[in-house]
Amino acid sequence: MSLTLVWQIVLGGWTALEVLLAIMTRTSRGHGKVADQGSLPLLWLAIGTSFTASLWIAGAMPRNLLVHASWLSPLCLGILALGFALRFTAIRMLGRAFSVNVAIRKEQHLKQNGLYAWMRHPSYTGLVLMFFAVGLAQRNWISLLILVVVPNAALVYRIHIEEAALRAAFGDEYVEYCQRVKRLLPGIF
């Protein structure tokens, strides 16, 4: 199996799973306190726009980033697969508490073990890695910059909204958790 085919399978699987998550895990107002504040549509818009722009620029402009590095494609695939695994492991660990929109369910508890003992938002860390991998694979500085800056700016907004909802729901327990555990990168940020 070629590296290109594996890349397409992982990228296609990511896209399909995100669509399924959007359909199957959206919390309605009757099943929990929804506090999304428009962050989900903003995130989808940022991702869609940045992917489209990045791919267009990569096709319209010459490659100008590590053009002859034969090791770059396997590295990008590894980063994409790591991000994919991290995102969906984090989602699976949350189980029914996971929702694509920012919402707190009545029976929900604050998850602090597993990946959540190392970072508060491991599914977003997975997304950051996947955006970086796809941008780097384009081998164009502008494409990389677009895929790193635009969706991650939307993620920063979403994290702000999500953390406010978690603070409101879990109070001092969440504040203490925030003091112990970093957002996206263990021990750093």
FIKOLZA-1660 file (N, C-alpha, C; in steps of 0.1 Angstrom, whole numbers, plus 5000, padded with zeros to 4 digits):
% residues 189
   i   px   py   pz ch aa at
   1 5008 4988 5000  A  M  N
   1 5000 5000 5000  A  M CA
   1 5009 5012 5000  A  M  C
   2 5006 5022 4991  A  S  N
   2 5014 5034 4990  A  S CA
   2 5012 5044 5001  A  S  C
   3 5021 5052 5004  A  L  N
   3 5020 5062 5014  A  L CA
   3 5009 5072 5010  A  L  C
   4 5007 5075 4998  A  T  N
   4 4996 5084 4993  A  T CA
   4 4983 5078 4996  A  T  C
   5 4981 5065 4994  A  L  N
   5 4969 5058 4997  A  L CA
   5 4966 5058 5012  A  L  C
   6 4976 5056 5020  A  V  N
   6 4974 5056 5034  A  V CA
   6 4970 5070 5039  A  V  C
   7 4977 5080 5033  A  W  N
   7 4974 5094 5037  A  W CA
   7 4959 5097 5033  A  W  C
   8 4954 5093 5022  A  Q  N
   8 4941 5095 5017  A  Q CA
   8 4931 5088 5026  A  Q  C
   9 4934 5076 5031  A  I  N
   9 4925 5068 5039  A  I CA
   9 4924 5075 5053  A  I  C
  10 4935 5079 5059  A  V  N
  10 4935 5086 5072  A  V CA
  10 4927 5099 5071  A  V  C
  11 4930 5107 5061  A  L  N
  11 4924 5120 5059  A  L CA
  11 4909 5118 5056  A  L  C
  12 4905 5108 5048  A  G  N
  12 4891 5105 5046  A  G CA
  12 4884 5100 5058  A  G  C
  13 4891 5091 5066  A  G  N
  13 4885 5086 5078  A  G CA
  13 4883 5098 5088  A  G  C
  14 4892 5107 5089  A  W  N
  14 4891 5118 5098  A  W CA
  14 4878 5126 5094  A  W  C
  15 4877 5129 5081  A  T  N
  15 4866 5137 5076  A  T CA
  15 4852 5130 5079  A  T  C
  16 4852 5117 5076  A  A  N
  16 4840 5109 5078  A  A CA
  16 4836 5109 5093  A  A  C
  17 4846 5107 5101  A  L  N
  17 4843 5106 5116  A  L CA
  17 4838 5120 5121  A  L  C
  18 4844 5131 5116  A  E  N
  18 4840 5144 5121  A  E CA
  18 4825 5146 5117  A  E  C
  19 4821 5142 5105  A  V  N
  19 4807 5144 5100  A  V CA
  19 4798 5135 5109  A  V  C
  20 4802 5123 5112  A  L  N
  20 4794 5114 5120  A  L CA
  20 4793 5120 5134  A  L  C
  21 4804 5125 5140  A  L  N
  21 4803 5132 5153  A  L CA
  21 4793 5143 5153  A  L  C
  22 4794 5151 5142  A  A  N
  22 4785 5163 5142  A  A CA
  22 4770 5159 5141  A  A  C
  23 4768 5148 5135  A  I  N
  23 4754 5143 5134  A  I CA
  23 4749 5136 5147  A  I  C
  24 4758 5128 5153  A  M  N
  24 4754 5119 5164  A  M CA
  24 4756 5124 5178  A  M  C
  25 4765 5135 5180  A  T  N
  25 4768 5139 5193  A  T CA
  25 4763 5153 5197  A  T  C
  26 4756 5159 5188  A  R  N
  26 4751 5173 5191  A  R CA
  26 4741 5172 5203  A  R  C
  27 4744 5180 5213  A  T  N
  27 4735 5180 5225  A  T CA
  27 4724 5191 5222  A  T  C
  28 4711 5186 5224  A  S  N
  28 4700 5195 5223  A  S CA
  28 4698 5202 5236  A  S  C
  29 4691 5213 5236  A  R  N
  29 4689 5221 5248  A  R CA
  29 4681 5213 5259  A  R  C
  30 4673 5203 5254  A  G  N
  30 4665 5195 5264  A  G CA
  30 4674 5184 5271  A  G  C
  31 4686 5182 5266  A  H  N
  31 4694 5172 5272  A  H CA
  31 4706 5177 5280  A  H  C
  32 4708 5190 5280  A  G  N
  32 4719 5196 5288  A  G CA
  32 4719 5211 5286  A  G  C
  33 4728 5217 5293  A  K  N
  33 4730 5232 5292  A  K CA
  33 4739 5235 5280  A  K  C
  34 4734 5240 5269  A  V  N
  34 4742 5244 5257  A  V CA
  34 4747 5258 5259  A  V  C
  35 4761 5259 5258  A  A  N
  35 4767 5272 5259  A  A CA
  35 4777 5275 5248  A  A  C
  36 4773 5270 5236  A  D  N
  36 4782 5271 5224  A  D CA
  36 4786 5285 5220  A  D  C
  37 4777 5294 5221  A  Q  N
  37 4780 5308 5217  A  Q CA
  37 4785 5309 5202  A  Q  C
  38 4781 5301 5193  A  G  N
  38 4785 5302 5180  A  G CA
  38 4798 5296 5176  A  G  C
  39 4805 5290 5186  A  S  N
  39 4818 5285 5184  A  S CA
  39 4819 5273 5174  A  S  C
  40 4809 5265 5173  A  L  N
  40 4809 5254 5164  A  L CA
  40 4808 5258 5150  A  L  C
  41 4798 5267 5146  A  P  N
  41 4798 5271 5132  A  P CA
  41 4811 5279 5128  A  P  C
  42 4816 5287 5138  A  L  N
  42 4828 5294 5135  A  L CA
  42 4840 5285 5132  A  L  C
  43 4841 5274 5140  A  L  N
  43 4851 5264 5139  A  L CA
  43 4850 5257 5125  A  L  C
  44 4838 5253 5121  A  W  N
  44 4836 5246 5108  A  W CA
  44 4839 5256 5097  A  W  C
  45 4835 5268 5098  A  L  N
  45 4839 5278 5088  A  L CA
  45 4854 5280 5087  A  L  C
  46 4860 5282 5098  A  A  N
  46 4875 5283 5098  A  A CA
  46 4882 5271 5092  A  A  C
  47 4878 5259 5095  A  I  N
  47 4884 5247 5090  A  I CA
  47 4882 5246 5075  A  I  C
  48 4869 5248 5071  A  G  N
  48 4866 5246 5057  A  G CA
  48 4873 5257 5048  A  G  C
  49 4872 5269 5053  A  T  N
  49 4879 5280 5045  A  T CA
  49 4894 5278 5044  A  T  C
  50 4900 5275 5056  A  S  N
  50 4915 5273 5056  A  S CA
  50 4919 5261 5048  A  S  C
  51 4912 5250 5048  A  F  N
  51 4915 5238 5040  A  F CA
  51 4914 5242 5025  A  F  C
  52 4903 5248 5021  A  T  N
  52 4901 5252 5007  A  T CA
  52 4912 5261 5003  A  T  C
  53 4915 5272 5010  A  A  N
  53 4925 5282 5007  A  A CA
  53 4939 5275 5006  A  A  C
  54 4942 5267 5016  A  S  N
  54 4955 5260 5016  A  S CA
  54 4957 5251 5004  A  S  C
  55 4947 5243 5001  A  L  N
  55 4948 5234 4989  A  L CA
  55 4949 5242 4976  A  L  C
  56 4941 5253 4975  A  W  N
  56 4942 5261 4963  A  W CA
  56 4956 5268 4961  A  W  C
  57 4961 5273 4972  A  I  N
  57 4974 5280 4972  A  I CA
  57 4985 5269 4968  A  I  C
  58 4984 5258 4975  A  A  N
  58 4994 5247 4972  A  A CA
  58 4994 5243 4957  A  A  C
  59 4982 5243 4951  A  G  N
  59 4981 5240 4937  A  G CA
  59 4985 5251 4928  A  G  C
  60 4983 5263 4932  A  A  N
  60 4985 5275 4923  A  A CA
  60 4999 5280 4924  A  A  C
  61 5006 5278 4935  A  M  N
  61 5019 5283 4937  A  M CA
  61 5030 5272 4938  A  M  C
  62 5042 5275 4935  A  P  N
  62 5052 5264 4935  A  P CA
  62 5055 5260 4950  A  P  C
  63 5059 5248 4951  A  R  N
  63 5063 5243 4965  A  R CA
  63 5076 5251 4969  A  R  C
  64 5076 5255 4982  A  N  N
  64 5087 5263 4986  A  N CA
  64 5091 5259 5001  A  N  C
  65 5087 5248 5005  A  L  N
  65 5090 5243 5019  A  L CA
  65 5095 5229 5019  A  L  C
  66 5107 5227 5022  A  L  N
  66 5113 5214 5022  A  L CA
  66 5110 5205 5010  A  L  C
  67 5112 5211 4998  A  V  N
  67 5108 5206 4985  A  V CA
  67 5114 5192 4983  A  V  C
  68 5127 5190 4986  A  H  N
  68 5134 5178 4983  A  H CA
  68 5135 5168 4995  A  H  C
  69 5128 5171 5006  A  A  N
  69 5129 5163 5018  A  A CA
  69 5120 5150 5016  A  A  C
  70 5127 5139 5013  A  S  N
  70 5119 5127 5011  A  S CA
  70 5113 5122 5024  A  S  C
  71 5118 5126 5035  A  W  N
  71 5113 5121 5048  A  W CA
  71 5101 5129 5053  A  W  C
  72 5097 5140 5045  A  L  N
  72 5086 5148 5050  A  L CA
  72 5073 5141 5049  A  L  C
  73 5070 5134 5038  A  S  N
  73 5057 5127 5037  A  S CA
  73 5055 5117 5047  A  S  C
  74 5064 5108 5051  A  P  N
  74 5062 5099 5062  A  P CA
  74 5060 5106 5075  A  P  C
  75 5067 5117 5077  A  L  N
  75 5066 5125 5089  A  L CA
  75 5052 5131 5090  A  L  C
  76 5047 5136 5080  A  C  N
  76 5034 5142 5079  A  C CA
  76 5023 5132 5082  A  C  C
  77 5025 5120 5076  A  L  N
  77 5015 5109 5079  A  L CA
  77 5016 5105 5093  A  L  C
  78 5027 5104 5099  A  G  N
  78 5029 5101 5113  A  G CA
  78 5022 5111 5122  A  G  C
  79 5024 5124 5119  A  I  N
  79 5018 5134 5127  A  I CA
  79 5003 5134 5126  A  I  C
  80 4998 5132 5113  A  L  N
  80 4984 5131 5111  A  L CA
  80 4977 5119 5118  A  L  C
  81 4984 5108 5118  A  A  N
  81 4979 5096 5125  A  A CA
  81 4979 5098 5140  A  A  C
  82 4990 5104 5145  A  L  N
  82 4991 5107 5160  A  L CA
  82 4979 5116 5164  A  L  C
  83 4977 5127 5156  A  G  N
  83 4966 5136 5159  A  G CA
  83 4953 5130 5159  A  G  C
  84 4951 5121 5149  A  F  N
  84 4938 5114 5147  A  F CA
  84 4936 5105 5159  A  F  C
  85 4946 5097 5163  A  A  N
  85 4945 5088 5174  A  A CA
  85 4943 5095 5187  A  A  C
  86 4949 5106 5189  A  L  N
  86 4948 5114 5201  A  L CA
  86 4934 5120 5202  A  L  C
  87 4929 5126 5191  A  R  N
  87 4915 5132 5191  A  R CA
  87 4905 5121 5194  A  R  C
  88 4905 5110 5187  A  F  N
  88 4894 5100 5189  A  F CA
  88 4896 5092 5202  A  F  C
  89 4908 5091 5207  A  T  N
  89 4909 5084 5220  A  T CA
  89 4903 5093 5231  A  T  C
  90 4906 5106 5230  A  A  N
  90 4900 5116 5239  A  A CA
  90 4885 5116 5239  A  A  C
  91 4880 5116 5227  A  I  N
  91 4865 5116 5225  A  I CA
  91 4859 5103 5231  A  I  C
  92 4866 5092 5228  A  R  N
  92 4861 5079 5233  A  R CA
  92 4861 5079 5249  A  R  C
  93 4872 5085 5254  A  M  N
  93 4873 5085 5269  A  M CA
  93 4861 5093 5275  A  M  C
  94 4857 5103 5269  A  L  N
  94 4846 5111 5274  A  L CA
  94 4832 5104 5273  A  L  C
  95 4831 5095 5263  A  G  N
  95 4819 5088 5261  A  G CA
  95 4807 5097 5258  A  G  C
  96 4796 5094 5266  A  R  N
  96 4784 5102 5264  A  R CA
  96 4785 5117 5268  A  R  C
  97 4796 5120 5275  A  A  N
  97 4798 5134 5279  A  A CA
  97 4803 5142 5267  A  A  C
  98 4808 5136 5256  A  F  N
  98 4813 5143 5245  A  F CA
  98 4801 5149 5237  A  F  C
  99 4803 5161 5232  A  S  N
  99 4793 5167 5224  A  S CA
  99 4800 5177 5214  A  S  C
 100 4796 5177 5202  A  V  N
 100 4803 5186 5192  A  V CA
 100 4800 5201 5196  A  V  C
 101 4789 5204 5202  A  N  N
 101 4787 5217 5207  A  N CA
 101 4790 5218 5221  A  N  C
 102 4794 5230 5226  A  V  N
 102 4797 5232 5240  A  V CA
 102 4785 5230 5248  A  V  C
 103 4784 5219 5256  A  A  N
 103 4772 5216 5264  A  A CA
 103 4776 5208 5276  A  A  C
 104 4770 5210 5287  A  I  N
 104 4772 5202 5299  A  I CA
 104 4759 5195 5301  A  I  C
 105 4760 5182 5302  A  R  N
 105 4748 5173 5305  A  R CA
 105 4746 5172 5320  A  R  C
 106 4734 5170 5324  A  K  N
 106 4730 5170 5338  A  K CA
 106 4738 5160 5346  A  K  C
 107 4740 5148 5340  A  E  N
 107 4747 5137 5348  A  E CA
 107 4762 5137 5346  A  E  C
 108 4768 5148 5339  A  Q  N
 108 4782 5148 5335  A  Q CA
 108 4791 5151 5347  A  Q  C
 109 4803 5144 5347  A  H  N
 109 4813 5146 5357  A  H CA
 109 4825 5151 5350  A  H  C
 110 4834 5158 5358  A  L  N
 110 4846 5164 5352  A  L CA
 110 4856 5152 5350  A  L  C
 111 4860 5150 5338  A  K  N
 111 4870 5140 5335  A  K CA
 111 4884 5145 5338  A  K  C
 112 4891 5137 5347  A  Q  N
 112 4905 5142 5351  A  Q CA
 112 4915 5130 5350  A  Q  C
 113 4911 5119 5344  A  N  N
 113 4921 5108 5343  A  N CA
 113 4924 5105 5329  A  N  C
 114 4932 5095 5326  A  G  N
 114 4936 5092 5313  A  G CA
 114 4944 5103 5306  A  G  C
 115 4940 5106 5294  A  L  N
 115 4946 5118 5287  A  L CA
 115 4943 5131 5294  A  L  C
 116 4932 5131 5300  A  Y  N
 116 4928 5144 5307  A  Y CA
 116 4936 5147 5320  A  Y  C
 117 4944 5137 5324  A  A  N
 117 4953 5140 5335  A  A CA
 117 4966 5148 5330  A  A  C
 118 4968 5147 5317  A  W  N
 118 4979 5153 5311  A  W CA
 118 4976 5167 5304  A  W  C
 119 4964 5168 5298  A  M  N
 119 4960 5180 5291  A  M CA
 119 4945 5181 5292  A  M  C
 120 4940 5194 5293  A  R  N
 120 4926 5196 5295  A  R CA
 120 4918 5194 5282  A  R  C
 121 4924 5195 5271  A  H  N
 121 4917 5194 5258  A  H CA
 121 4925 5186 5248  A  H  C
 122 4926 5173 5251  A  P  N
 122 4934 5164 5242  A  P CA
 122 4928 5162 5228  A  P  C
 123 4915 5163 5227  A  S  N
 123 4909 5162 5213  A  S CA
 123 4913 5174 5205  A  S  C
 124 4914 5186 5211  A  Y  N
 124 4918 5198 5204  A  Y CA
 124 4933 5197 5200  A  Y  C
 125 4941 5191 5209  A  T  N
 125 4955 5189 5206  A  T CA
 125 4957 5180 5194  A  T  C
 126 4948 5170 5193  A  G  N
 126 4948 5162 5181  A  G CA
 126 4945 5169 5169  A  G  C
 127 4935 5178 5170  A  L  N
 127 4932 5187 5158  A  L CA
 127 4943 5196 5154  A  L  C
 128 4950 5202 5164  A  V  N
 128 4961 5210 5161  A  V CA
 128 4972 5202 5153  A  V  C
 129 4975 5190 5158  A  L  N
 129 4985 5182 5151  A  L CA
 129 4980 5179 5137  A  L  C
 130 4967 5176 5135  A  M  N
 130 4962 5172 5121  A  M CA
 130 4963 5184 5112  A  M  C
 131 4959 5196 5117  A  F  N
 131 4960 5208 5109  A  F CA
 131 4975 5211 5104  A  F  C
 132 4984 5209 5114  A  F  N
 132 4998 5211 5111  A  F CA
 132 5003 5201 5101  A  F  C
 133 4999 5188 5102  A  A  N
 133 5003 5178 5093  A  A CA
 133 4999 5181 5079  A  A  C
 134 4986 5184 5077  A  V  N
 134 4981 5187 5064  A  V CA
 134 4987 5200 5058  A  V  C
 135 4989 5210 5066  A  G  N
 135 4996 5222 5061  A  G CA
 135 5010 5219 5057  A  G  C
 136 5018 5212 5065  A  L  N
 136 5031 5208 5062  A  L CA
 136 5032 5199 5049  A  L  C
 137 5023 5191 5047  A  A  N
 137 5023 5182 5036  A  A CA
 137 5021 5189 5023  A  A  C
 138 5015 5201 5023  A  Q  N
 138 5014 5210 5011  A  Q CA
 138 5027 5215 5006  A  Q  C
 139 5037 5215 5015  A  R  N
 139 5051 5220 5011  A  R CA
 139 5051 5234 5006  A  R  C
 140 5042 5242 5012  A  N  N
 140 5041 5256 5008  A  N CA
 140 5039 5264 5021  A  N  C
 141 5048 5274 5024  A  W  N
 141 5048 5282 5036  A  W CA
 141 5034 5289 5038  A  W  C
 142 5028 5294 5028  A  I  N
 142 5015 5301 5029  A  I CA
 142 5004 5291 5033  A  I  C
 143 5004 5279 5027  A  S  N
 143 4994 5269 5030  A  S CA
 143 4996 5265 5044  A  S  C
 144 5008 5262 5049  A  L  N
 144 5011 5258 5062  A  L CA
 144 5006 5269 5072  A  L  C
 145 5009 5282 5069  A  L  N
 145 5005 5293 5078  A  L CA
 145 4990 5294 5079  A  L  C
 146 4983 5292 5068  A  I  N
 146 4969 5293 5068  A  I CA
 146 4963 5282 5077  A  I  C
 147 4968 5270 5075  A  L  N
 147 4962 5258 5082  A  L CA
 147 4966 5258 5097  A  L  C
 148 4977 5265 5101  A  V  N
 148 4980 5266 5115  A  V CA
 148 4973 5278 5122  A  V  C
 149 4972 5289 5115  A  V  N
 149 4967 5301 5122  A  V CA
 149 4952 5301 5122  A  V  C
 150 4945 5300 5111  A  V  N
 150 4930 5302 5110  A  V CA
 150 4922 5292 5119  A  V  C
 151 4924 5279 5117  A  P  N
 151 4916 5270 5125  A  P CA
 151 4920 5270 5140  A  P  C
 152 4933 5273 5143  A  N  N
 152 4937 5273 5156  A  N CA
 152 4932 5286 5163  A  N  C
 153 4930 5297 5156  A  A  N
 153 4924 5309 5162  A  A CA
 153 4910 5306 5166  A  A  C
 154 4903 5299 5158  A  A  N
 154 4889 5295 5161  A  A CA
 154 4889 5285 5173  A  A  C
 155 4899 5276 5174  A  L  N
 155 4900 5267 5185  A  L CA
 155 4902 5275 5198  A  L  C
 156 4911 5285 5198  A  V  N
 156 4913 5293 5210  A  V CA
 156 4900 5299 5215  A  V  C
 157 4892 5305 5205  A  Y  N
 157 4879 5310 5209  A  Y CA
 157 4871 5299 5216  A  Y  C
 158 4870 5288 5209  A  R  N
 158 4862 5277 5214  A  R CA
 158 4866 5272 5228  A  R  C
 159 4879 5271 5230  A  I  N
 159 4885 5267 5243  A  I CA
 159 4880 5277 5254  A  I  C
 160 4881 5290 5250  A  H  N
 160 4876 5301 5260  A  H CA
 160 4862 5298 5264  A  H  C
 161 4853 5296 5254  A  I  N
 161 4839 5294 5256  A  I CA
 161 4837 5281 5264  A  I  C
 162 4844 5270 5261  A  E  N
 162 4843 5257 5267  A  E CA
 162 4847 5258 5282  A  E  C
 163 4858 5265 5284  A  E  N
 163 4863 5266 5298  A  E CA
 163 4854 5274 5307  A  E  C
 164 4848 5284 5301  A  A  N
 164 4838 5292 5309  A  A CA
 164 4826 5283 5313  A  A  C
 165 4822 5275 5304  A  A  N
 165 4810 5266 5307  A  A CA
 165 4814 5256 5317  A  A  C
 166 4827 5250 5316  A  L  N
 166 4831 5241 5326  A  L CA
 166 4833 5247 5340  A  L  C
 167 4838 5259 5340  A  R  N
 167 4840 5266 5353  A  R CA
 167 4826 5268 5359  A  R  C
 168 4816 5272 5351  A  A  N
 168 4803 5275 5356  A  A CA
 168 4796 5262 5361  A  A  C
 169 4799 5251 5355  A  A  N
 169 4793 5238 5358  A  A CA
 169 4800 5231 5370  A  A  C
 170 4813 5232 5371  A  F  N
 170 4821 5224 5381  A  F CA
 170 4828 5233 5391  A  F  C
 171 4827 5246 5390  A  G  N
 171 4832 5255 5400  A  G CA
 171 4847 5253 5404  A  G  C
 172 4849 5253 5417  A  D  N
 172 4862 5252 5423  A  D CA
 172 4870 5239 5418  A  D  C
 173 4862 5228 5415  A  E  N
 173 4869 5216 5410  A  E CA
 173 4875 5218 5397  A  E  C
 174 4869 5226 5388  A  Y  N
 174 4875 5229 5375  A  Y CA
 174 4887 5239 5377  A  Y  C
 175 4885 5249 5386  A  V  N
 175 4896 5259 5388  A  V CA
 175 4908 5251 5393  A  V  C
 176 4907 5242 5402  A  E  N
 176 4918 5235 5407  A  E CA
 176 4925 5226 5396  A  E  C
 177 4916 5220 5388  A  Y  N
 177 4921 5212 5377  A  Y CA
 177 4929 5220 5367  A  Y  C
 178 4924 5232 5364  A  C  N
 178 4931 5241 5355  A  C CA
 178 4945 5245 5361  A  C  C
 179 4946 5246 5374  A  Q  N
 179 4959 5249 5380  A  Q CA
 179 4969 5238 5379  A  Q  C
 180 4964 5226 5378  A  R  N
 180 4973 5214 5378  A  R CA
 180 4976 5210 5363  A  R  C
 181 4967 5212 5354  A  V  N
 181 4968 5206 5341  A  V CA
 181 4967 5217 5330  A  V  C
 182 4977 5217 5321  A  K  N
 182 4977 5226 5310  A  K CA
 182 4967 5223 5300  A  K  C
 183 4964 5233 5291  A  R  N
 183 4953 5232 5281  A  R CA
 183 4956 5221 5270  A  R  C
 184 4967 5224 5263  A  L  N
 184 4970 5216 5251  A  L CA
 184 4983 5208 5251  A  L  C
 185 4993 5213 5257  A  L  N
 185 5006 5207 5257  A  L CA
 185 5010 5204 5271  A  L  C
 186 5011 5192 5275  A  P  N
 186 5015 5188 5289  A  P CA
 186 5027 5196 5294  A  P  C
 187 5025 5203 5306  A  G  N
 187 5035 5211 5312  A  G CA
 187 5039 5224 5305  A  G  C
 188 5033 5227 5294  A  I  N
 188 5038 5239 5286  A  I CA
 188 5027 5249 5284  A  I  C
 189 5016 5245 5278  A  F  N
 189 5005 5254 5275  A  F CA
 189 4992 5247 5277  A  F  C
% end
